[in-house]
Structures are given as structure tokens and as C-alpha cells.
Amino acid sequence: MSDASLRLTVLGSATPYPSAENPCSGYLVSSGDTHVWVDAGSGTLGPLQRHVRLDRLDAIWISHLHADHSADLLTAYYGLLYADISLTAPIPLYAPPGTADRLAAFLTNTPARSPIESAFAVTELHDGHQADVGSLRLTSRAVAHGIPAFAVRVDAATGSLVYSGDTAPCPSLTELARGCDVLLCEAESAEAPSDEEQVHHTPEECGATAAASAAGRLIVTHVGRTLTPHQAVTRAATRFTGPVDYASPGATFSIPQATPTPSVTGSPASPRRVPARHSSA
């Protein structure tokens, strides 16, 4: 029997380009036989296949079209149509407006437009979009990143997960994450900019968003190159009294327990702060 618990597997969490040990942003969210690839950043297609074949995915969900969150859609396209996979139907792809044409513009090399829709059944996201994928419900909200960008809440019978995508702190993310078991939140910025539009969280702001939404646990991801994971976790914990973890590549979290299993990539153990559980009351 398949494990019906909600599970988050970190395929990669680096930004803005992969490191030797860590691909860019990408996650596999699973419950039972339902599998959703959430963000397809550079390098994530490889580790995805440790867990599920491309043609066994129930859906792909993309937060925004920056390459560190979407570039592996290009290689997935070739895998789905021109290799060892025989699709019975295109894979549902939930993504920002214009995604199909953006992919086609890159992949088309002849006068005929590449058959993007043969690989992906594209549904354009909008604020408040909902989709039922197998045993999961996905709810998307528009967030503040300077381009069309979305966060997603994944609700299952056994728990709930919210992923921020890339965004500055904003009311729509806090509302989406209200009472969730786990908030997976980016921490790109070492310091909030003072002279330009803010489009990312600092670690402290990650903690503040988790506290404001009464999340049960915070997992910090997309940590900027000027920060170490340990610094990001420690700083986030100054604003959030619940457990704080780092999205170490290869780790799998069971939700709501969210206890990570060891990384399958052999990377060092992730820094972790685990105080008393934060109340969502």
C-alpha cells in the first residue's frame, strides 16, 4: 500500500544557479500515488527521477518563469516526447500566464512551432486558482516578486504545505499559509533593500511570515549566496518560536511531522532548530 501521508522531497534549493551539490529550486510533493513536481529549477529533473518517472507525474506546478525555477521544463519536454517515454496524455502544467509561448519560443527551431501542448497541458494560474490533483488540492495566490509569481498551498487529508515561491513578504502569502502545518519559505536576501522594490524575504522575514500565519513549522529554502543555511535558520528562528529547518537537497519531510530523512545526495546534515512546537491556535 502506498504511503498516504503528505511528503515533501527537496530536489534542490540553490539560487540563482546550482552548486556542485545542490540544484536550483525544485520539490516533489506526494501523497499516496499522487506526485506533483513543484518548480523545475536548473538541475532538478535528475534527482526527480530517483523518486518518480516523468510519465508518472500527476502534475507540474511552476511559481514563476525565472530560470532557477523553470528551466528544467525545457529538458523535460525532450524527455517526454523524444526519448524512452510514451505519454498517454500531456502532463498537466499549472504555470504563470504566457508559459506555453515562452517555452515554444525557446524550443522552436524550424518554421513550425514546437508541439509544447503535446508534452504539457498548460493551465495558466491566476490569483485564487484551485486545482484538484489526485488526492491533493492546490490553491495558488499571486505574490510580490515584480513579475507574475505565485505561492501554492497543498492540502491533503493528512496535512497542509505552503510554498512561497519567490516573493517579498505580502498579505496574500500570509493569508494562504494561515494555520498550515509547514511553510516552505524562501530566504534569498541577506538584508531587505532600502532603495529598490523588495522582491524576496530575508531570514527574519521568513520567521515573521511563519509567525503571522501561525504555521506549525518553517522550512527555509532558496537561501542566497551571501548566507549559509545555518545563518538563515538561526536568523529565522529569532522571529518564529516553532521548529525551523533548512531545505537540504535530498531531504524528505513527512507532513505534519516534517521530520527529514537523510539526504540521498550525500550532502552534509542540514542545520536544524527544534524548540517546542508552535501553537496554531
N, C-alpha and C positions, 0 to 999 in steps of 0.2 A: 504494500500500500504506500502511496506517495505521502511525503510529509506535508500536511495541510497547513502548517504554521507559515506565517509571513516571514520571508527571509530576504535579506539584503546582502548581496555579494559585491564587493568593491573590485571592479575590473581595473580601475585606475583613478587617480585623483590629482595628478600633476597639472600645473598651469605655468605659462601658456604653451609649453611644449613638453613632450615626455622626457623623463630622465631615463638613465640606463635601466633602472629598476621599476619605474612607475609610469605607465601610460597616462594619457590625459583623462579627462572626466568621462566615466562610464560605469554603469552599475547594472546588475541583473537583479530584478525583483521577482520573486517566485512565491507561489503558494500552491501546493499540490502539483498538478501537471500544468499549471499556468505559469508562463515565463514572459516577462517584459524587459526588453533592453532599454534602459533609461539613459539617454545621452550616449553618443557614439564617437567620443573623442579619439584623437590620434592614438593608435596602438591598442584600442580596446577589443577589436574584433578577434585578435589572437586569444587572449585569456577567456573571452566569452565561450569559445569552443571547448574549453575544459569542462563546461557545465551544461551546454545545450547546443545542438546543431542550429544553424541559421534557419533551416526549414521547420524546426520545432518551436520557433518563437511564436507567441500568440500576438505580439505587437511590438512596435518600437515607438518610443516617446522621446522627442527632442525638445530641449528647453529653449534653445536659440541657435542661430546659424554661425556663430564663431567656430573656427576650425577645431579648437580644442574641445568642442562639444559635439561636433557633427561630421568631421572629416572621414571617419570610417564608414559612413554611408556609401561613399564612392567605391571602396573596395568590396563592401557587402553587395552592392549592385552587380559587380562582376561575378562574385561568388554565387549569387542566386540565379543568374541567367546563363553563365558561360563556363561552368566548371562541372563539379560532380553532384550538383543538387538538381533535383527535378521538382519544381514547385507545382503544387496542385492549384494554388491560388496566390496572388500577390500578398505580401505581408502587410497588415495594417500599419501605417506610419502616421502618427499624430505629431504634427510639427508646425512651426510658425508659418504664417502666410507667405507664399512665394517659394516654398521649399522645392516643389517639383520643378519649377522653371530654373531655379538656381542649380539643382543637380543636373538638369539637362544641358544647361549652358556649359558646364564643365565637362560632361561626359560625351557630348555630341561631337563627332569628328568628321562627319560627312554631311552632305546637304539634308539628309534625313535625320530628324530629331531622334535621339536615343530613346528606346522604349522604357522610360522610367516607370511608367504605370504598370508594366509587366512584372516588375520586381516589387513595387511598393503601391499599396492602395492608400493614397495620401488623403488625410483629413486635416484641414487647416484648423489650428487652435484659435480660440477666442477666449476672452475673459469669462470664466464661469463654465467653460466647456466640460461636459461629463461623458465618459465612455465606460461601458461595462466590458471588461476583457476577461473571459473565463470567470474565475471566482473573485476577480478584483474589480473595484470601481475606481476609476481615475478621474479626479477633479482638478482642472487647471485654472490658475489665476494669472493674469498679467502682472508683471513685476517691473521694478525700476532699474533698467540696465542701459538705457539710451538707445536701444533698438528693440524691435518686437521680441519679448522674452517672457517666459512663463515659469512658474513653480507648479508642482504637482502634489496632490495628496492621494495616496493609495490606501484604500480601506479594504480590509479583508475581515472575515468572520473572527479572526484571532487577534487582530491588532491593526494599527494605523501608522503609516510612514509619510512624512512630508519632506520633499526635496526642494530646496530653494532655487535650483539653477544658479545663475549669476544675477545678483541684484544688490542694490543698496537696501538698507532697512526700509520697509514700507508697510503701510497698514494692510495691504492685501495679503502679504506673506504671513503676518501675524494672525490675521483672521483665518487664513487657510489652515494654519498649524494649530489652531485652538484645541487644546486637550489631546493632541496626538501622542502616541506612545514614543515615537522617535522623530526628531527633527535632524535631518541631514543638511547642514548649512555651510555655505562657502565662507572662506576667510582669506580672500585674496590680498587685502590691503593691510600693510603694517600700521598705517595711520590714515584716518579719514582725510581726504583732500580738503583744503580750505579755500582754494581759488578756482575750482572747477566742479562740474557736476559729479556727484558721487554715484558710482555705479557698482560698488562692492561693499561687503561687510568687512570691518575689522574683527579680530577675535573677540574683543569686548562687546562689539555689537552683536556678534553671534550669540553670546551669552545672554545679552539683553533681550534679543528676539525670542530665545527659548524661554526665558523667564516670563516675558509678557504674554506668550501664547500658552503658558502652563504646560509645556511639553514634558513628557516623562523622562526623556534622555536626549542629550545633544551629541551628535557625531559631527566633528569639524572636518571639512573637506576643502579641496581646491585652495590649499594653503600657498600663498605667494612665495616667490623665490627668496624674498628677503626675510622670511620667517622659517623657523624649524617647526616640525609638528609639535614638539614638546612646548615651545613657546606659545603656539596657537592654543593648545589645550589649556595650559596654565593661565593664559590671559582670559580665555573664555570663561574659565571657572571662577573668575573674580566677579562675574555678573550673574552666574547661574548656580544654584545650590544643588542641582541634581547631578547625576553621573555624566561625565564628559569623556568621549573617546575620540580618537583620530581614525579617519577612513584609510587605514593601511591597505595597500594593494594586496589583493588575495584574501582579505578577511571576509568572513561571512557572519552576519549578525542575525540572530533569531529574535523576532519582534513579537511581544513586547519585551522579552527578557534582554534582547540586544547584547548577549554575551558573545564576543567574537571568537571564532575558531582560528587556529594558527594560519598564517598566510601560506598559500600553496606556492608562492613565488620565492620563498626563502628569504624574504626581506626581514629586517630586524623587527622585534616585537614593537607594537605601537605603544606610544605613551598613553597613559590612562589615568584619569582621576575618578575614583568611585566612592563618593561620600554617601550618606543616607539618601534614599530615593526621594526625589522631589515630588511633592503632592500636586496632583492636578485638580484638587478640589477648589 
